[in-house]
Amino acid sequence: MKKAVYLKDLLGRNMRVAATCGQCRWIVEIWPGSLIEKLGPDFPIADVGPRLRCTRCNAKKAITVPSDDPDRYNNMVPGCEVRPPE
């Protein structure tokens, strides 16, 4: 069983959250600080995806994973549209 990775785990490690749209496959990277402000540091990265809206097709079907490769994606965004926790 895999250990959950939380937003706080990315801080200080130059890592981001990579979000891939499940509909159009658009990929963006989001700095964890902007997500922590909205969702809190103990929020699991895998649970961020359903709270995002694609900036390309407007779908809400994102898959989110940690990313530490700055050359992998070129669609870096400083923030995102995120629903607060319920």
N, C-alpha and C positions, 0 to 999 in steps of 0.2 A: 504494500500500500504506500502510495506517494505521500510525502509530507506536504501540507498546504504551504504555499508561499504567500506572504502578506505584503501589503504595500510598504510597511516599515522596513521590510527586509531589503528593499532596493535602495534605501537612503544611504548616501556615503559610498556607494559602490559604482557610481556612474551608470546605473541601469535604468531602464525605462519600461513602460508597459506597451507591448506591441498589440494593437487591436486590428483584427482582420474581419471585414464585413462578410457575414455568411451568405449574403445575397450577391453582391457585385465583386467581392474579393479585394476591395480597396484596403490598403494597409496604412495605418498611421502609428506613430510612436508618441506616447504621452509621458511627460515627466511625472514621477510619482507624487511630487509635492502638491501639484494642483488637484490630484485625486484625493490625497490625504486631507486636504482642506475641506473637501466635500463629504468624504466617506469615512474618514478616520484612519489611523495607522494600522489598526488590527483587521482591516477589511481584506479578505482573500482576493488575490489577483484574478483567479478564475471566475469570481462572482461579479467582477466589474463589467464584463461584456454586455450582459442584458440591460445595463443602465446607460449604455452609450447609444448615440444615434449617428449613423454614417453621414459624413460630410459630403459624400458623393451622391448616394441614392436615397438617403433619408431612412433606411431600414434600421430596425433595432434588433439585429441578429449577430452581434459581434462576438468573436472568440478572443480572449485576452490571455497573453503569456508574458513572462519576463523576457527582456531583451537586453543584451550587453554588447551587441555588435553594431557600432555606429555606422557602418557601411552597408548594412543589410537593407535598411529601408531609407527612403529619401523623403518621406512625407511627415516630417517632424512637426508636431503641433504643441504649443506651450500649454494649452488647456483643452477642455472638451466640455460637451454638454452632458452632465451627469445628474441623475435623479438622486436626491438625498436618501439615506437608508430609511426604511419604513419602520 
